[in-house]
Amino acid sequence: MNMHLKKNSTLLILWFLFASLSLHHAVAQYAVSYYGESGVKTSNFTDFKITTWNVEWLSCLTNGPKDRELQINNVVSMIKTMNSDLVALQEVGTSNMYTTIDTLVKRLGSEWEGEIVPWNTNNCSQNQGIVYKKSKVNFINASLIKDGGSSYSWASGRFPALYEVNLVVDNRQIPISFINIHAKAFADEVSYTRRRDASIGLKDLLDGSAYNTKRIVIIGDFNDYLKGTICYTCGGISPYKNFMDDINNYRGITANLNTVDHIIISNELFDNYLNNSIFREFSATQTIPNYYTTTSDHIPTSVTFRMTEDLSIVDFPERSFYYVYPNPTTGQLTIKSEKIKIENIAIFDIYGRKLSFHHLITTSSDYKIDISSYPAGIYFLQINGETMKVVKH
């Protein structure tokens, strides 16, 4: 990533989140604003609650909950109670006679929209779809991913469904690729191997040039754990170990939950995941009488992402006297100045909170600083009043 060296004399926060904000409810857009000398606002952020939910044979008359009408109404009620911005659904039936997603959207109301790209078109097929709030999400396109593992590995044709959307932050559109999966079920060794092979095929695809710079969310019913496995004779190794081991590029943010419904994100979203926001929607299920027999045998899992406008886009002069490298860094930074001695260095996080301040008793043209103890993410160095963005891996 190129360094952007900018001039700024002050970095102020005008307002931040209200202390009483609950992450378990949808949030409207909050402006966290940074001001330079001209007083021009430079950043907004918006929180997005994303949920994955296997809705157990939704619209199928022969499997799952027996009362299809009651199940549909309960799913609508749950989505409204969770108040998510986007819900990735698994086991959704669809056909020319009964389009389940359209029924859900109609009952959810005019603020909602939905999409489904089926691998099989009947009301007992187990397809992966999405529903979302139109004010927060713009749908771009959808397709099945057929080159990320064989049909056999993906439960005999239940390929991952790719949903390309833009998240709306103020006037900015932020592209996200949601890959909604429903992996092969059951705890036997053959099923485990099919899940493992599907995971290998998908990761090989995502590591390639077509995807490796995109913001990726792999979401859905993985039918296994991210740590360990449901297969008792498979050595205790997750079939998704390939993703979990690649800590520089992927993060299984649901790995510590006792569930097979998971979310894995690519490193382009590491800074946007709101720490400790992952949770299972037990309280929402308690609003539905006899939830497990009338609605689903899965508990929805939700997470919050905080999407921020680019803080490097500010009204500072382009000229600078300082060089900072390496950027990105794993911890050690070297700051050099050709013309001006370094006197003060401050470090801020992405929300404008000052993390450290260094006042050099003896001014220098060459200074080293260690940020290895900081979590991976985006930070801002303010050097003698000039500000630049650095990335910590």
Rosetta blueprint (number, residue, H / E / L):
1 M L
2 N L
3 M L
4 H L
5 L E
6 K E
7 K E
8 N L
9 S L
10 T L
11 L L
12 L E
13 I E
14 L L
15 W L
16 F L
17 L L
18 F L
19 A L
20 S L
21 L L
22 S L
23 L L
24 H L
25 H L
26 A L
27 V L
28 A L
29 Q L
30 Y E
31 A L
32 V L
33 S L
34 Y E
35 Y E
36 G L
37 E L
38 S L
39 G L
40 V L
41 K E
42 T L
43 S L
44 N L
45 F E
46 T E
47 D E
48 F E
49 K E
50 I E
51 T E
52 T E
53 W E
54 N E
55 V E
56 E E
57 W E
58 L E
59 S L
60 C L
61 L L
62 T L
63 N L
64 G L
65 P L
66 K L
67 D L
68 R H
69 E H
70 L H
71 Q H
72 I H
73 N H
74 N H
75 V H
76 V H
77 S H
78 M H
79 I H
80 K H
81 T H
82 M H
83 N L
84 S L
85 D L
86 L E
87 V E
88 A E
89 L E
90 Q E
91 E E
92 V E
93 G L
94 T E
95 S L
96 N L
97 M L
98 Y L
99 T E
100 T H
101 I H
102 D H
103 T H
104 L H
105 V H
106 K H
107 R H
108 L H
109 G L
110 S L
111 E L
112 W E
113 E E
114 G E
115 E E
116 I E
117 V L
118 P L
119 W L
120 N L
121 T L
122 N L
123 N L
124 C L
125 S L
126 Q L
127 N E
128 Q E
129 G E
130 I E
131 V E
132 Y E
133 K E
134 K L
135 S L
136 K L
137 V E
138 N E
139 F E
140 I E
141 N E
142 A E
143 S E
144 L E
145 I L
146 K L
147 D L
148 G L
149 G L
150 S L
151 S L
152 Y L
153 S L
154 W L
155 A L
156 S L
157 G L
158 R L
159 F L
160 P L
161 A E
162 L E
163 Y E
164 E E
165 V E
166 N E
167 L E
168 V E
169 V E
170 D L
171 N L
172 R E
173 Q E
174 I E
175 P E
176 I E
177 S E
178 F E
179 I E
180 N E
181 I E
182 H E
183 A L
184 K L
185 A L
186 F L
187 A L
188 D L
189 E H
190 V H
191 S H
192 Y H
193 T H
194 R H
195 R H
196 R H
197 D H
198 A H
199 S H
200 I H
201 G H
202 L H
203 K H
204 D H
205 L H
206 L H
207 D L
208 G L
209 S L
210 A L
211 Y L
212 N L
213 T L
214 K L
215 R L
216 I E
217 V E
218 I E
219 I E
220 G E
221 D E
222 F L
223 N L
224 D L
225 Y L
226 L L
227 K L
228 G L
229 T L
230 I L
231 C L
232 Y L
233 T L
234 C L
235 G L
236 G L
237 I L
238 S L
239 P L
240 Y L
241 K H
242 N H
243 F H
244 M H
245 D H
246 D L
247 I L
248 N L
249 N L
250 Y E
251 R E
252 G E
253 I L
254 T L
255 A L
256 N L
257 L L
258 N L
259 T L
260 V L
261 D E
262 H E
263 I E
264 I E
265 I E
266 S E
267 N H
268 E H
269 L H
270 F L
271 D L
272 N L
273 Y E
274 L L
275 N L
276 N L
277 S L
278 I L
279 F E
280 R E
281 E L
282 F H
283 S H
284 A H
285 T H
286 Q L
287 T L
288 I L
289 P L
290 N L
291 Y H
292 Y H
293 T H
294 T H
295 T L
296 S L
297 D L
298 H L
299 I L
300 P L
301 T E
302 S E
303 V E
304 T E
305 F E
306 R E
307 M E
308 T E
309 E L
310 D L
311 L L
312 S L
313 I L
314 V L
315 D L
316 F L
317 P L
318 E L
319 R L
320 S L
321 F L
322 Y E
323 Y E
324 V E
325 Y E
326 P L
327 N L
328 P L
329 T E
330 T L
331 G L
332 Q E
333 L E
334 T E
335 I E
336 K E
337 S E
338 E L
339 K L
340 I L
341 K L
342 I E
343 E E
344 N E
345 I E
346 A E
347 I E
348 F E
349 D E
350 I L
351 Y L
352 G L
353 R L
354 K E
355 L E
356 S E
357 F E
358 H E
359 H E
360 L E
361 I E
362 T E
363 T E
364 S E
365 S L
366 D E
367 Y E
368 K E
369 I E
370 D E
371 I L
372 S L
373 S L
374 Y L
375 P L
376 A L
377 G E
378 I E
379 Y E
380 F E
381 L E
382 Q E
383 I E
384 N L
385 G L
386 E E
387 T E
388 M E
389 K E
390 V E
391 V E
392 K E
393 H L
